[in-house]
Amino acid sequence: MASSLSLEILDLRHFAAPTLRPVLDAESAIWRDRLNWDYLASAKLLLQYLDSRSLPGYVALDAGRVTGYVFCVYEDSKAVIGDVFALPDGVSGESNHSGHSSLGDYRPGRDVEESLLQRLLELLLHSPGVDRIESQLLLHPAGEHAETFLRSGFEVYRRLYLCLGLMRRQIEATVGLPRDLELRPWHDQDLNSAGKLIAEAYRDHPDSRINDQYRSVHGSQRFLQNIVRFPGCGVFTAQASYVIVDRVRREPIALILGSRVSPRCGHITQVCVHPQYRHLGLARLLLRLAALQFQRLGMTDLTLTVTEANSRAVDLYYSEGYELAHSFNAAVWVRP
């Protein structure tokens, strides 16, 4: 742990991209080993924002060397904490025999992360223009930093990172839809109507408490834009993305979207079914179709995230062969 005398917490906007590159390289290695996720695309986008000197956040400086960072983005009156990470002292990024960096290797930077996170929370909680703060720190195991959020008045939710092995797996995706429904590939023109579907599907859903974009059509469309056009959730994979359409209304009533998060790993970024069309096996069909397509594209693994409180979805994923690979926390604060 860095000495409290040598550690400085400074404004992120005072630092150019090259000074943070060693930290991002070390973090990318942990993303790869722990989550089978290529973080380099996200890191590249982050470096572009750093060069513009416009990203709110802080860095930890120890003896003149950047050892950690935290940042957020503003969306109207909401702030989203994008990431917090500090260099684990003496860690090279090499994995253990199980193929994952051990949790013990990661903890030496935790105190620096706590300092960075606390400083950012103090800024946001005392910003009169911020009425809501959201955070999903996917890389950090569930429980890590939870006390920091709870002390600041956040609600904390446990989320699961599930993985399905695709090698040598027999996947049957027979299509037996009712006559009034049509299965077809995803098209860019589906963005607007899919936003309406997501808002309906997530009404009174646990995830709508975690991400308020699900609560409106406009927010859901913005969420979809981020998935399809930006690399934060991997590279969008149209070949593994489908919609099911009501033939009469010509509107989507179910969808699944997939991305590639590393050369051999796919990720389900969204799967939902309109409430009026549930219990027909549509989600299971879409999951199998996406898995089959990712398998044909040469992926060896397929991952997704789900809120633990969404027990029906969790049971579905386990019944399809997904296994728990990691768990993390989502945290939400709303101004009283």
Sequence and secondary structure as in RCSB ss.txt:
>XXXX:A:sequence
MASSLSLEILDLRHFAAPTLRPVLDAESAIWRDRLNWDYLASAKLLLQYLDSRSLPGYVALDAGRVTGYVFCVYE
DSKAVIGDVFALPDGVSGESNHSGHSSLGDYRPGRDVEESLLQRLLELLLHSPGVDRIESQLLLHPAGEHAETFL
RSGFEVYRRLYLCLGLMRRQIEATVGLPRDLELRPWHDQDLNSAGKLIAEAYRDHPDSRINDQYRSVHGSQRFLQ
NIVRFPGCGVFTAQASYVIVDRVRREPIALILGSRVSPRCGHITQVCVHPQYRHLGLARLLLRLAALQFQRLGMT
DLTLTVTEANSRAVDLYYSEGYELAHSFNAAVWVRP
>XXXX:A:secstr
   TTTEEEEEGGGS HHHHHHHHHHHHHHHHHHH    HHHHHHHHHHHHTT   EEEEEETTEEEEEEEEEEE
TTEEEEEEEEE  TT  S   TTSS  HHHHGGGHHHHHHHHHHHHHHHHT TT  EEEEE TTS TTTTHHHHH
HTT EEEEEEEEEEE TT          TTEEEEE  GGGHHHHHHHHHHHTTT HHHHH GGGGSHHHHHHHHH
HHHHSGGG EEEEEEEEEEEETTTTEEEEEEEEEEEETTEEEEEEEEE GGGTTSSHHHHHHHHHHHHHHHTT S
EEEEEEETT HHHHHHHHHTT EEEEEEEEEEEE  
